[in-house]
């Protein structure tokens, strides 16, 4: 089939509740109702099990006990809101399909955390960090199509599906829905299925299975809670093919934190994980084969219209897989067996389903709940949508049409740049701007005056060779020196006021943003500081090898590519985690100021990269009376020994060791 370009339909796919319209975050310890189940005779309660990974126990796919030989990797594509960079989730390849956001730093490309949580359930590593996914051996592909409001036009999704086909993935996980039957979308999923790809999709989290889940070539997944009862948001209208845990599920969130979510998207992720485990047993079987094994082995203990073929069951699926494989190549017998088996599904052996009445949960370390104003263990009574404001700040400095703060040359203090390439040869201390941005943020949320611009954040006097445009200080025609960011202006030099960008922030990031609310503005500035940190490791990093000694990593080499010297992103993520630790647990007002020690990491990164001028700039900060900082040997873990030009031979030897 070919795409009908003339009739390309562009409409919106709206997801939420990790699948449809409302995204739920649960920060309190979760306890689950003990109500009588309708199908009580086949439900066996296991009250002693309080594992936070109850969802894995229920489908008999506990990562710690899934033993297998290292198999050929199954390729899984997640078409979603992106997957934030994490040491715990290995993304083999990623592509951002949102126009104008192709270079968005992957540390925070997933604004909602939706795609990241889906990826965590499928593939988080068994490394003593966060959760462990069902199959950490998969080769993960991330296609970012959903924007900061979890919306995407269908043609963008089609592009991502075709990209996944080009990458020859085995499984595509689709966690979005639309009520409109698009010919363009239908043809795209049919092309993928014809290419041998298994498509698994969340349902609409309401009493119908919207598209793409409703297409015949897509597995529509419903959700159950910890008692095995169909979730109230899961459809019950004969549109469900299979079910999986999808209520109050612990998974990965932004910046490697954990939070608890609900929705059919989480259920779909469980089915994807189990499907990938099965496919590892024989990479040569077809998508039809894997789909039939999943359906035949599902545990049907409720009504078909709500549970489909039943609850996915990995242990039973392995048995069915082995039973059918010998005759899978005998086409006639195979088709007959599948048809007969599916027709008689109601009569197949039912397996006891455990329930978990007291399931442990954790508070997300950085998880917003707009209903009770929590941000993990931070209760932001003065900023209930604090996460949205911070993440908005993480991207605004790259939005030229909104803030005019883009460009590492024109605005080095917002993009981690150490050097301004002009005739003046002025250097820019990126630590000074980091500290100053956090000071501005802290002052704003406390309602205090904006602090004066420190000396290290000022350029030289404007002259014919320097127009002062790269300073964090604005000089008026009357000679008055004013901070670039004030309570009125987000960019005084370009005369852009907070009120000028209020509507853009509301439409793109946070509908509740108020340009008159100093706390909202302060959290956005804190996000600007986070962006600065990410760019610092992307654009001021130095190659440590012989050929590239002392050379900054360029865009052409992969400055913004996380797979290129990925330890840069690991270091940036650790600094950002240190930043989050400064947030005040009640009002984000007293502890928001950053410190140089945020960059004192307990690992020597010299084998992988250095940061240009790191030692020099830390010493400038520590020597200045404007700061209360002391030098620590840990700063040397990121410093560039090439800076010591008095002993180049020794430096080269150190670099190559």
N, C-alpha and C positions, 0 to 999 in steps of 0.2 A: 504494500500500500504506500502511497505517497502523500505527502502533506499538501493540503489544499491551501496554497498561500493566499489566494485571492479572498478566501472566506475565513481568514484567521480571526478568531473571536477573542477579544481582549476584555476579560471581565475578572472579577476578583475572587480569589479563594480565601475564605476566611476561616482561620482555625482558632482553637482555644480549648480551654480545659484540657490542654495538650491534645487537641483534636478538633475543637469546634469554636465555641464562642467565649468561654470564660476560662482563664488560666488560674488554677488553684494552687496555692502554696500553703503548706501546713507546717507551722513552726512549733506547735505544742506537741508534747508527747502523745502519741496516738493510742487510743484504746478503742476497741471495736465492739459493736453491739452484740449481745448474746441471744438475740431473738431466735425463736424457733424457726428452723428452716423448713420450707415446703417439702423438700425431698430428704427429710431427716433420716430415713432408713438407710441411705447409702452414704451418709456423711459421718465421718468419724472424727470426733473432736480430739485435738492434741493440745490440751491446756498448758502442758509443760514447755511447749516450744514458744520462746519469746524472741526468736531471732529476728533482727530487723530485715533480713532477707527472706521473710515468709513466702514471698512471691516465687522464689526459686524452689523452695520446698514443695509448694503446692503443685508445681508442674514437673517435679522430680528432675530438675535440671540444676542442681546445686553446683556452682562452679568449683568448689573445693573438692568435690568427689567425682567430677566429670573427668575420668581418666581416659586418655587416648594417646596413641602415638602421634608424633608431629606429622600432620597430614598436609597435603597440598592446600594452600589457602583458598578459601571461598571468598569471592569478591562481593562485597555488599555496598550498595550505594544508598546513602541517606539523602533524600531530597527534602529539604526542610529549611530551617532558619540559620543553617551553618552549624559548625562545631567549633567551639572555642579551643584554642591551643591548650594542650594539657599533656603533662608527662604520663598521665594515667590513661589517655586514649590516643592511640597511634593512628593518625589519618594518613593514609598512603598518598592520596592526592585530593586536592580540593579545588573548587572553582566557584567564584562569586559571580552570579548571573545578574546581579542588580546593577543597572547602569549608574555610573558615577561612583560606585563603591567597590570597584575591582581591587583597589589597593588598601582597603580597610584593614588595619592590623588584625591578625587572626586571634590575638589575645582576647578581643571583645567583639568579634564579628557577629556572634550570636547574641543579639540584644535581649531576647526573652529567656534564653537558656533552654528553649524548647528542644532544638536539635541536639544540643549537648547532652541533655538528660536521656534522649532516645539513644544516642550513641553510647552512653554509659551503660545502659542496660544490655545492649548488644555486645559491646566489646571492651569495656574497661578492664585494664590489666589486673592481674593478681600480683600486686606489688606492695602490699601493706599500706596502700594509700586509697582513701575513699572506698568505693564499692568495687566489687569484681563483677564484670559482665558475664553473660552466659557463654560467650565464645571469644576470648581475647586473641584467638589465632586468626580471625578474619582479616582480610585486606580491605580496609575501609576507604570509601570514596564519599566525599561530602560535596553536595551541590547546594549552594545557598541561593534560594529563590524567594523566601519570605523576608520581607523587610522588617523594620523595627516595630511595625504594628501588626506583624504576622499576616501580611497580605501580599498576594502576587497575582499578576495577570496570567491567564492560562498559557499564552504564547511563551512566557518565560519558563513555565513548568515543562512545556513541550521541549524546549531547548535543552533543559536539564535531563529529561528522559532520553533524548537522542544522544546526548553526551555520555550517559551511562551505557547506552547500547554500544557506542564507539569504544568504550573502555572494556567491553566484553565482561561486564559484571554478571554474577549469577543471580543476585537478589536485589530488588529495589524496594526500599521501605518508604512508603508515602504517608505522611502524617498531616494531611490537610483534606478539606472537603469543599465542595461547592454544590449548590442545589441545581445548577444548570447542566444539562447534558450537552457537552461540547463535542462536536464532531472532530475538532482538532485534537482534543484531549483523548477521546476514544481511539482515534487512529494511532496516536502516539503509544498508548499502552498496548494496543494490539501489535504494533511493530515490535515492541519490546518482548512481548510474550512469544511472538513468532521467532524471535532471535534466541529463544531458549531461556529467557529470564523469568524468574518467579516474582510476581508483584504482590506485595502485602501492604494493605492500607487500613488505616483507622476509619471507623465509621463516624457519623456526624454528631455523636454525643447527644442525640435526641431520637425521637421515635421514627427515624427513617435512616436508611443507609444512603447517603448522598454519594456523588461521584468524586473520585474514581472508584471508590469501594464497590459501587453498584454494578460495575462492568463485569461481565462473565469471566473475563480473563484475570481478574483481580481478586485476591482473597480478602474478604471483608471481616474485620476482627472486632468482636465485642469484648466488653470488660466485665470482670467479676471482682468482688471484694474479698477480704480475708476469710470470710465464711463460705466462699464458693457461690455466693448469691449474686445474681446478675446485678450490675450497678444500675442505679436509677437513671444515669445519663446514657446508658447503652441501649440501642434500639431493640425492640421486641416485635419485629414485624416480618419474620421469615427472610430477612435480608442478610442475616449474619451467617458466615460460613464456619467460623471457629471462634472460641473465646480464650481469654488469657487474663491473668491478674492486671488490673488497671486502676486500682483505687488505693490511695495513700502509699505510693511506691517511692522508696528511697533511691535517689540517683544523683549523678553528678550535676553540678550547676556551674555558674560562671566562676572563673578563677580557681577551679579545682575544689570548690566548696560543695557541700551536700545539702540537699533539701528534699522535701517530700511533695510529690505531685499526684494528681489524679487525672484520668482521661483515657480514652480509647487509643491514643497515640502510644501510651506506655504499654498497653496490651499488645498492640501491633509489634512493638519492639521485642517482646517476649517471643512471639511467633517467629519473627525474623531470626532471632538468636538460635532457637531450636532448629529451624530449617537449615541454618548454616552448619550446625553440628551434624545433622543427618547427611548433608551433602558431602561433608568431609569423608564419610565412609566410602564413598565412590563418586568422584568428581565427574564421572562419565554418565551418570544417570540424568534423566531429563527433568525439566521443571514440572511436567505433568506427574512424573513419578514421585517427586518430593511432595507435591501438593496432595496427591492421593494418599500417601503414607501418613501425612499429617491429619487428613480428614478421617481415614479409617481407624487411626489409633487414638483419636480424641475421645475423651471420657464424657459420654452423654448421660448426665444425671438429672437433667431438667427438660423443659419443653423445647422442642426444636425451634420454634419461632424466636426464642430468646437466646438459646445456647448454640444454635447451628448444629454442627456435628458433635459439638461438645468442647470440653476444656482440653487444651493442648497438653500432651503428656509425653515427655521425652523418653522415659524408660520404655513405655509401651511402644512408642514410635520406633525405637531401635529394633524391637522384636519384629514388628511388622515389616520394617525395612529389610531385615535379613530373610524373612519368610518369602517376600515377593521378588527379591533380586534374582534368584535363579531363573525365573520365568519371565523377567521383565523384557527380555529380548524377543520372546515369542509373542509377537504382536497380538494375534487373535486371542490367545489365552489371557494375556495381560489385560486387554480391553474388557473382556468378559468378566474377569475377576474384579476389576475396578467397578464396573457397572453393577454387578451383583452385590459387591460389598457395600457400595454406597446406598443401594436401595434397601439393604437390610441393616443399615447402620443402627436403627433403634434396637435391634436385637443383639448387638455385639456386647461382649462382656464389659460390664461397668466396673470401674475401679473405685475403691473407697477414696473420697476426697477429704483430706485433712482440713480442719478449720483452726484458726489462730485467734483466740479471744483476747489475748493480751500481747499485742505485738509491740516490741520496742521500736521507738522512733528517735530521731535526733532533731535538734533545732538546726535548721540551715544556717551556716555561718554567715551567709550573705543572701538572705532570701526575703523578698518583699511580699507582704500580704496586705493588699490595699484595704482590706476590711478591718483588720485590727492593728494596723500601723506598726508592723514589725519588720525588722530587717535582720533576720536570724536572731541572735541574742541581743540585738540593738532595738530598743523600742523608740522609734523616731516619732514622738508625739508631735513634734513640730515639722515633720516632713514624712508623712505616711507613704509617699511614693519616692522615697530617697534614692532607691536603686535606679529608677528611670532617669532621674536628674543627673546622677553620676555618670551613667552610661551615655547620656546625651552629650555630656562634656567630653567623653572619650572620643567622640567623632566630630564635634563642632569645629575644631581647629582645622579640619580638612574641608570644611564647607565654605568655599570661597563666596558663594552667593549669600551666605548667612552672616558670617563673621569677618570675612576678609583677613583671616589669620593664617591662611594657607601658605605653604612655601617654606622650605627649610633655609633658604637664603634670605628671603625678606623677613621671615619671622623665626629666627633660630631659637629664640627663647621658648617657643611652643612646640618645637619639633626635635629636640635633643641634638641640635647641631652645635659643634664646637668652634666653627670657623666661618667667618663671613668673607667670601671671596671677592674682595674689592681692592681698590688701590690703597686703602687704609691698612689692610692686613690686620684688622682688629680681631681679637679672639673673643669668644662668648662663653662664659662659664656656665655650663648647663646645670651644675648643682645649684648655683645661685638662683637661677630662674625656677628650678624645682622647689626650692625652699620658699621662694617668694610667692609662687602660686598657691602653695598650701597655706601660707600666712594670710593671703588675701581671702581664701576660702574660710579659714577659721574666723577671721574678723567679720566677715559677712554674716555667718550663721550666728555669731554672738551679738550682732548689731553694733559692732565697734567701728571706729574710723578705719579706712583702708591705710595700712602702714606705708611709710615712705619707701620709695624705690631704693634698694641698697646699691652701693657703688658698683658692685660687680654685675649689676643688671643694666648699667648705663653704657651707652656708646660714647665715643669722643665727641667733642663739640662739633656741631654741624658745619660743614664747609663745602667747598666745591666738589670734594671727593666723597663726602658722607652726608647724606640727607637725614641721618638720625632715624631712619625708618625701622631699623632693626633693634631698637632699644625698647625696654619695658617702661620707658618714661616718655611722655609727650611734652614738647615745649610749644607753648602757644606763641602767637605773634607778639604778644606783650612780654614774652620771656618767662611766663609762669611755667614751672615744672610740675606736671600732673602725672599720676600713675596711668598707665595705658588702660588698665581695667579699674573702673570705679563702680559705685553703687548705681550710677546712671548709665554708664557706658560699658559695653563689653569690649569695644575697640574705640578708644578716644581719638586715635589718629585718623581713622576712617569715618569718624562721627556716627558710629553704629551704636544705638542705644539698646538696652535690654528690651524696652517696649517695641523696638523695631523687629526683634526676632521672636517675640512672644508667640505669635500665631504659628510661625514655622516650627517652633519647639512643640507646641500643643498638637499640631497636625502630625508631626513625624515621630515624636518621642513620648511626650507626657501631656495628655489633655489637661491635667490639673496644674500645669506650670503657671505661675503668677509672677510677672515681671516686677511686681512691687514687693514680692516676698523675698527678703534677704537670705533666708535659709535655702530656698530653692536656687537662688543665684550662686550662693556659696558652694553648694554641692556640685553644680555644673562646673565651677572653677576647679573644684577638687578633681573632677573628671578630666579637665584640661591638663592638670598635672600628671594624671595617669597616662594620658596620651603622650605627653612629653617623655615619660620614662620609656614607654614602648618604642618610641622613635629613637631615643638615645641608643638603645641596643641594636636597632635596625640600621641607623645611619652613621653612627660614630664608632662602629666596631672595626677592628683592625685584623687583617689576616695574619696568622702567626707562622706561615710556612716560608720556605726559602725564596720562592719566586715572587711572592706577594708581600714580602716583609715590609711592614709599616704602611701598607696601603689600605685606605678605607674601602669597605665592602660597598660596591656600587649597586645601583638598581639592576644593571645588566647582569651582574654576578649573582644577584638574588638577595638583595638587602631586605626585601619584604617577603621573601619566601622562607617559611618556617623549616622546610626540609634542608635548607642550606645553612650549615652551622647552627643546628637547632638548639644548642645550649644557650644561644643568645636569648631565645624566647623563654627558656627555663629560668635564666637569671632575671629577666624582666618580670616574669610571673612572681618570683619570690620577692622582688622589691615591691610590687603592687600588693602582695599579701601583707607585707610590713606596713604599707600605707593604710590598708583596711584596719589594721590593729590599732591605729590611732583614733579611730572614730569613737566618740563618746557614747557610752552604752544607753544614754537616755535621750540626749538632745543633739548629739553631734556638734557640741559647742566648745568644749574645752580642750580636747586632745587632737584636734584635726591637723595641727601643724606638723609637717614632716621634719625629718632629721637626717643628717648625713649618714647616720648608722643604718638607715633603711637600705643602704648599699653595701653594708658590711656582711658579705655572704660567706657561709662556712664551707666553701669549696673553691679550689684553685682552678679557674677556668682557662688558665694560660695555654693548656694543650689545644684549646678550641678557638679562642679569640681573645683579644684585648680590647679595651676601650680607650680611644685616643684621648690624651691629656688627663686621664683619670687621676693620676698621682698629683700632677701639678694643680689641678682644680680643687682637689680635696685639701691640699696644703694651703691654697689661697683662702679657702673657707675657714680652716682652723686657725690661720694666722690673723684673720680679720676680727676687729673689735665689734663688728656688727653681728657676729654670730657667737653662740656659746657651744662650740664644737671642738672636740679633741681628736687627734689623729689616732687611728688604730691600725695594727698590722694587717687586719682583714681587708683593708682597702687595697692592699697590694695584690689581692687575688684577681682583681680586674684591671690593674694598671698595666700600662704598656712599657716594657723594659726598653723599647726602642727610643724612648724619650731620653735615655741616658746616652747622649751622643759622645761622651768622653771615652766610652769603652765599647765601641761598636762590635769589635770581635767577640768580646765576652757576651754582649747582648745577643748576638747571632747564635752563639753556642747555647745560651740559655733557651732561646726560642726553639731550637731544633731538638733539645733533649726531650 
